[in-house]
Amino acid sequence: MSRSWMYEKRTSSGFLNGVEEFCRCALEHQENVQDNGFYCPCVDCENVSRVSSIKTLRDHVIRRGFREQYHVWIWHGEIGGYTGNSSENPIIDHHVHTETIDRTEDMFSEEDDEGEEDVDDDIEEDHIDEMMEAIQDKPHLFERLSEAAEKPLYPGCVKYTQLSAVSVLTNLKIKGGVTDAIFSQFLEALEDMFPEGNVLPKSTYYANKLMCPFGLAYEKIDACPNDCILYRKEFADLDKCPRCGKSRYKLPDGVMPGEGKKGPSAKLLWYLPIIPRFRRLFSIKKEAKNLRWHADKRKKDGLLRHPADSPQWKDIDEEYPEFGKEDRNLRLALSTDGMNPFGSLSSQHSTWHVLLVIYNLPPWLCMKSNNIMLSLLIQGPEQPGN
């Protein structure tokens, strides 16, 4: 049935029967997630506040009405999109949390570039589903993230939500090189300064826990000091390099590799997984369209305007035709350079970072810092060699 009843007169039989349907859906969702309360979608609560009983929930929506544009009950167990309100039905299935993603995207997306061209709206639903598998596998994490993206930092706050405030503070922490201990004290002080009822995390641990659904994880992989191997897969359990014999660990003087003694890793590689980040790019409608710009919107006049016009791009398409015929396959540039993280010219230490540049994007977005991905960090003190 159509959900036009949600915004009809609240004394009509259609509205009252629809409210009972909504309450059944909310109860079923509560049983599935084993939650203690219900998000209330009335015009005052707007799915930010909770109520403790289904009776209170029913009373709120009957007395106050539903908040605007809540045709798909994503806070009460449904997933999907809505195609209209006259004679069409909501599309409710395993598709993207359309409304929630749009809000989260709007919060963090920058304004469109002046040179950016308009792009079509035709994104294939099955491909979005495929790219969203990582989120759908952990719906409770995404629900928690979406809740934090809507929850005001404190009652009456209109500028910051819990998620946006934590992301701003975390960025400042990273830029300033603030330690976890000092950051926890900073959060405690801010929490005490803000009005009562604020939802700012009280420690670095809880701030990181809130941000974890973004998939900003990293892996530390032990490496041979001579860059022979990485201690992973078939080498994961070894204590010394099978090629050069160097120890995997920093050992005290007189201790030979393989004698059972272990210490700090002699060399570390920091790996930041890129697949979750690619999935997030394709899950955002605007970014997914930009990743096809080279095929859909590029001016093809024989001039070298984009990497797709280059002979190298065409050579790859000819050598790997199955790869080349899919426009959404990503073309990446790999680059690395060393830097001195300690700011001292006399220091011999250098850290090497490996960056990925996505060539599918339009030229004015391709080299922007927020589109360049850090994939590896290689610790010094010397260049990585191999």
C-alpha positions as CSV (number, residue, x, y, z in Angstrom):
1,M,0.0,0.0,0.0
2,S,1.0,3.6,-0.5
3,R,2.3,5.5,2.6
4,S,0.6,8.7,1.7
5,W,-1.5,8.1,4.9
6,M,1.5,9.2,7.0
7,Y,0.8,12.8,6.2
8,E,-3.0,12.7,6.0
9,K,-5.4,13.9,8.7
10,R,-4.4,12.1,11.9
11,T,-8.0,11.2,12.8
12,S,-8.6,9.3,9.6
13,S,-9.0,5.5,9.7
14,G,-6.1,5.2,7.1
15,F,-3.7,7.0,9.4
16,L,-4.7,5.1,12.5
17,N,-4.4,1.7,10.7
18,G,-1.1,2.8,9.3
19,V,0.2,3.7,12.7
20,E,-0.6,0.1,13.9
21,E,1.4,-1.2,10.9
22,F,4.3,1.0,11.9
23,C,4.2,-0.1,15.5
24,R,4.3,-3.8,14.4
25,C,7.4,-3.0,12.3
26,A,9.1,-1.2,15.2
27,L,8.4,-4.0,17.6
28,E,9.8,-6.6,15.2
29,H,12.9,-4.5,14.7
30,Q,13.3,-4.1,18.5
31,E,13.2,-7.9,18.9
32,N,15.7,-8.4,16.1
33,V,18.3,-6.0,17.5
34,Q,17.4,-6.7,21.1
35,D,17.2,-3.0,21.9
36,N,15.7,-1.4,25.0
37,G,13.8,1.5,23.4
38,F,12.4,2.9,20.2
39,Y,13.5,5.9,18.1
40,C,10.6,8.2,17.8
41,P,9.9,9.6,14.3
42,C,7.4,12.3,15.4
43,V,7.9,15.9,14.4
44,D,9.5,16.8,17.7
45,C,11.7,13.8,18.4
46,E,12.8,13.3,14.7
47,N,14.4,9.9,15.3
48,V,16.9,11.6,17.6
49,S,15.2,10.9,20.9
50,R,14.1,7.5,22.2
51,V,11.0,6.4,24.0
52,S,10.8,3.4,26.3
53,S,7.5,1.8,25.2
54,I,5.5,1.1,22.1
55,K,2.5,2.9,23.7
56,T,4.5,6.1,24.1
57,L,5.7,5.8,20.5
58,R,2.1,5.3,19.2
59,D,0.9,8.3,21.3
60,H,3.7,10.6,19.9
61,V,3.0,9.9,16.2
62,I,-0.8,10.2,16.6
63,R,-0.6,13.4,18.6
64,R,2.2,15.1,16.7
65,G,2.5,13.4,13.3
66,F,5.5,11.9,11.5
67,R,8.5,13.9,10.7
68,E,8.9,14.9,7.1
69,Q,10.0,12.5,4.3
70,Y,10.1,9.4,6.5
71,H,8.5,7.1,4.0
72,V,11.1,4.3,4.5
73,W,11.4,3.4,8.2
74,I,15.1,3.0,8.2
75,W,15.3,3.6,12.0
76,H,12.8,0.8,12.5
77,G,14.2,-2.1,10.5
78,E,13.6,-1.2,6.9
79,I,16.2,-0.7,4.2
80,G,15.6,0.9,0.8
81,G,14.5,3.9,-1.2
82,Y,11.2,5.6,-1.9
83,T,9.9,6.3,-5.5
84,G,6.8,8.3,-4.8
85,N,3.7,9.0,-2.7
86,S,0.8,8.9,-5.0
87,S,0.2,5.4,-6.4
88,E,3.6,3.9,-6.1
89,N,5.0,1.8,-3.3
90,P,8.1,2.2,-1.2
91,I,11.0,0.1,-2.5
92,I,11.9,-1.8,0.6
93,D,14.6,-4.5,0.3
94,H,18.3,-5.1,0.8
95,H,19.3,-1.8,-1.0
96,V,21.2,1.1,0.5
97,H,20.0,3.1,3.5
98,T,19.3,6.0,1.1
99,E,18.2,8.6,3.6
100,T,20.8,7.9,6.2
101,I,23.7,7.9,3.7
102,D,22.5,11.2,2.2
103,R,22.6,12.8,5.6
104,T,26.1,11.5,6.5
105,E,27.4,12.4,3.0
106,D,26.0,16.0,3.3
107,M,27.7,16.5,6.6
108,F,31.2,15.7,5.3
109,S,31.1,16.5,1.6
110,E,32.6,19.7,0.3
111,E,31.0,22.2,-2.0
112,D,31.1,21.2,-5.7
113,D,34.2,22.5,-7.5
114,E,33.5,25.4,-9.8
115,G,34.9,23.6,-12.8
116,E,32.9,20.4,-12.1
117,E,30.4,19.4,-14.8
118,D,26.9,18.1,-14.1
119,V,26.7,14.3,-14.2
120,D,23.9,11.9,-14.8
121,D,21.8,10.4,-12.1
122,D,21.8,6.9,-13.5
123,I,23.7,4.7,-11.0
124,E,23.1,1.0,-11.3
125,E,21.5,-0.2,-8.1
126,D,23.1,-3.6,-8.2
127,H,26.6,-2.1,-8.2
128,I,25.8,0.2,-5.3
129,D,24.6,-2.9,-3.4
130,E,27.8,-4.7,-4.2
131,M,30.0,-1.8,-2.9
132,M,27.9,-1.5,0.2
133,E,28.4,-5.1,1.4
134,A,30.9,-4.1,4.0
135,I,28.4,-1.8,5.6
136,Q,25.5,-4.2,5.3
137,D,27.5,-7.0,6.9
138,K,27.6,-4.9,10.2
139,P,24.3,-3.1,10.3
140,H,24.6,-2.3,14.0
141,L,27.8,-0.3,13.4
142,F,26.3,1.7,10.6
143,E,23.1,2.3,12.6
144,R,25.3,3.6,15.5
145,L,27.2,5.8,13.0
146,S,24.0,7.2,11.5
147,E,22.6,7.9,15.0
148,A,25.7,9.8,15.9
149,A,25.5,11.8,12.6
150,E,22.0,13.1,13.7
151,K,22.4,13.4,17.5
152,P,23.0,17.0,18.5
153,L,26.2,17.5,20.5
154,Y,24.1,18.9,23.3
155,P,20.4,19.8,23.7
156,G,19.7,22.8,21.4
157,C,23.0,22.6,19.5
158,V,22.4,23.2,15.7
159,K,25.9,23.5,14.4
160,Y,27.5,20.2,15.6
161,T,26.3,16.6,15.9
162,Q,28.1,14.0,18.0
163,L,29.9,12.6,15.0
164,S,30.9,15.9,13.4
165,A,32.3,17.2,16.7
166,V,34.4,14.1,17.3
167,S,35.7,14.1,13.7
168,V,36.7,17.8,14.0
169,L,38.5,17.2,17.3
170,T,40.2,14.0,16.0
171,N,41.5,15.9,13.0
172,L,43.0,18.6,15.3
173,K,44.5,15.9,17.5
174,I,46.3,14.4,14.5
175,K,47.4,17.7,13.1
176,G,48.8,18.8,16.4
177,G,50.4,15.5,17.3
178,V,48.5,15.3,20.6
179,T,49.0,12.1,22.6
180,D,46.0,9.9,23.5
181,A,46.4,10.7,27.2
182,I,46.3,14.5,26.6
183,F,43.4,14.1,24.2
184,S,41.4,12.2,26.8
185,Q,42.0,15.0,29.4
186,F,41.0,17.5,26.7
187,L,37.7,15.6,26.1
188,E,37.0,15.4,29.8
189,A,37.5,19.2,30.2
190,L,35.3,19.9,27.2
191,E,32.6,17.5,28.4
192,D,32.6,19.4,31.7
193,M,32.3,22.8,29.9
194,F,29.5,21.9,27.6
195,P,25.8,22.1,28.8
196,E,24.4,19.2,30.8
197,G,23.2,16.3,28.5
198,N,26.0,16.6,26.0
199,V,27.1,13.4,24.2
200,L,30.8,14.2,23.8
201,P,33.0,11.0,24.4
202,K,35.0,11.2,27.6
203,S,38.1,9.5,26.4
204,T,40.2,8.7,23.3
205,Y,39.0,5.1,23.5
206,Y,35.3,6.0,23.2
207,A,36.1,8.6,20.4
208,N,37.9,6.0,18.4
209,K,35.2,3.5,19.0
210,L,32.6,5.9,17.6
211,M,34.8,6.5,14.5
212,C,35.5,2.8,13.9
213,P,32.7,2.1,11.4
214,F,34.5,4.4,8.9
215,G,36.9,1.5,8.4
216,L,39.9,3.7,9.2
217,A,41.9,0.7,10.5
218,Y,45.5,-0.1,9.8
219,E,47.7,-3.2,10.0
220,K,51.2,-3.3,11.3
221,I,53.3,-5.9,9.4
222,D,56.8,-6.9,10.5
223,A,59.4,-6.5,7.7
224,C,63.0,-7.7,7.2
225,P,65.5,-4.9,8.0
226,N,67.0,-5.6,4.6
227,D,63.6,-5.4,2.9
228,C,63.8,-9.0,1.8
229,I,60.3,-10.1,2.9
230,L,57.2,-9.2,4.9
231,Y,56.3,-11.5,7.8
232,R,52.9,-12.4,6.5
233,K,51.3,-15.4,4.8
234,E,53.9,-18.2,4.7
235,F,56.4,-16.1,6.6
236,A,54.1,-15.0,9.4
237,D,55.5,-17.4,12.1
238,L,59.2,-17.0,11.3
239,D,61.7,-15.3,13.7
240,K,64.4,-14.5,11.1
241,C,64.5,-13.8,7.4
242,P,64.9,-17.0,5.3
243,R,67.0,-15.1,2.7
244,C,69.5,-12.9,4.6
245,G,69.2,-14.5,8.1
246,K,68.5,-11.1,9.9
247,S,66.4,-11.3,13.0
248,R,62.8,-10.2,12.9
249,Y,63.2,-8.5,16.2
250,K,65.6,-6.0,17.9
251,L,67.6,-8.4,20.1
252,P,70.1,-7.6,22.9
253,D,73.8,-8.0,22.2
254,G,74.9,-11.6,22.2
255,V,71.5,-13.1,21.4
256,M,71.3,-14.8,18.0
257,P,68.2,-14.9,15.8
258,G,66.0,-17.9,16.4
259,E,67.0,-18.5,20.1
260,G,63.4,-17.8,21.3
261,K,64.1,-14.2,22.4
262,K,61.7,-11.6,21.1
263,G,61.7,-7.9,21.3
264,P,60.4,-4.9,19.4
265,S,60.1,-5.4,15.6
266,A,63.3,-4.5,13.7
267,K,61.2,-2.9,11.0
268,L,57.5,-2.2,10.5
269,L,55.3,-1.6,7.5
270,W,52.0,0.2,8.2
271,Y,49.3,-0.9,5.8
272,L,46.0,1.1,5.5
273,P,43.5,-1.2,3.7
274,I,42.3,0.4,0.5
275,I,39.3,-1.8,-0.4
276,P,37.0,-0.4,2.4
277,R,37.8,3.1,1.1
278,F,37.0,2.2,-2.5
279,R,33.7,0.7,-1.3
280,R,32.8,4.0,0.5
281,L,33.6,5.9,-2.7
282,F,31.2,3.8,-4.7
283,S,28.6,3.9,-2.0
284,I,28.3,7.7,-2.3
285,K,26.2,8.6,-5.4
286,K,28.2,11.7,-6.3
287,E,31.6,10.0,-6.0
288,A,30.4,6.9,-7.9
289,K,29.5,9.2,-10.8
290,N,32.8,11.0,-10.6
291,L,34.6,7.6,-10.9
292,R,33.0,7.1,-14.3
293,W,33.7,10.6,-15.5
294,H,36.5,9.5,-17.8
295,A,34.1,7.4,-19.8
296,D,30.8,9.4,-19.6
297,K,31.8,13.0,-19.6
298,R,35.4,13.3,-21.0
299,K,35.7,15.3,-24.2
300,K,37.1,13.0,-26.8
301,D,38.7,15.1,-29.5
302,G,42.1,13.4,-29.9
303,L,43.9,15.8,-27.6
304,L,45.6,14.8,-24.4
305,R,43.1,16.1,-21.8
306,H,43.0,13.2,-19.3
307,P,45.1,10.1,-18.6
308,A,42.4,8.2,-20.5
309,D,43.7,9.9,-23.7
310,S,47.3,8.6,-23.2
311,P,48.8,5.6,-25.1
312,Q,49.5,3.8,-21.8
313,W,45.9,3.8,-20.9
314,K,44.9,2.4,-24.3
315,D,47.7,-0.2,-24.1
316,I,46.3,-1.5,-20.8
317,D,42.8,-1.7,-22.4
318,E,44.2,-3.7,-25.3
319,E,46.3,-6.1,-23.2
320,Y,43.5,-6.7,-20.6
321,P,40.3,-6.3,-22.6
322,E,38.1,-7.7,-19.8
323,F,39.4,-5.1,-17.5
324,G,39.2,-2.3,-20.0
325,K,35.6,-2.7,-21.0
326,E,34.3,-2.0,-17.5
327,D,34.3,1.7,-16.9
328,R,34.1,1.4,-13.1
329,N,37.4,-0.4,-12.9
330,L,39.9,1.8,-11.1
331,R,43.2,3.1,-12.7
332,L,45.6,4.0,-10.0
333,A,49.0,5.7,-9.9
334,L,51.5,4.6,-7.2
335,S,54.0,7.1,-5.8
336,T,56.3,7.3,-2.9
337,D,58.8,9.7,-1.3
338,G,60.6,10.0,2.0
339,M,60.2,12.6,4.7
340,N,61.7,13.5,8.0
341,P,58.9,13.3,10.6
342,F,60.9,14.9,13.3
343,G,61.6,18.3,11.7
344,S,65.4,18.2,12.3
345,L,67.7,18.6,9.3
346,S,70.5,16.7,11.1
347,S,68.3,13.6,11.7
348,Q,69.2,10.6,9.5
349,H,65.7,9.1,10.0
350,S,63.2,9.1,7.2
351,T,59.7,7.6,6.8
352,W,58.4,6.7,3.4
353,H,54.8,7.0,2.5
354,V,53.2,5.2,-0.5
355,L,50.3,7.1,-2.1
356,L,47.6,6.1,-4.6
357,V,46.1,8.5,-7.1
358,I,42.8,7.6,-8.8
359,Y,43.0,8.5,-12.5
360,N,39.3,7.8,-13.1
361,L,38.4,11.1,-11.6
362,P,38.0,14.4,-13.4
363,P,41.3,16.4,-13.7
364,W,40.2,19.1,-11.2
365,L,39.5,16.4,-8.6
366,C,42.2,13.8,-9.4
367,M,45.1,15.5,-7.5
368,K,43.1,16.9,-4.6
369,S,44.5,15.8,-1.3
370,N,41.2,14.3,-0.1
371,N,41.2,12.0,-3.2
372,I,44.8,10.8,-2.7
373,M,45.0,7.7,-0.5
374,L,47.8,6.9,1.9
375,S,48.2,3.1,1.5
376,L,51.6,2.3,3.2
377,L,54.0,3.9,5.7
378,I,57.5,2.5,5.8
379,Q,59.6,3.3,8.8
380,G,63.2,4.4,8.5
381,P,65.9,5.1,9.4
382,E,66.8,4.5,5.8
383,Q,65.0,4.4,2.5
384,P,62.9,1.2,1.8
385,G,65.3,-0.1,-0.8
386,N,63.3,-3.1,-2.2
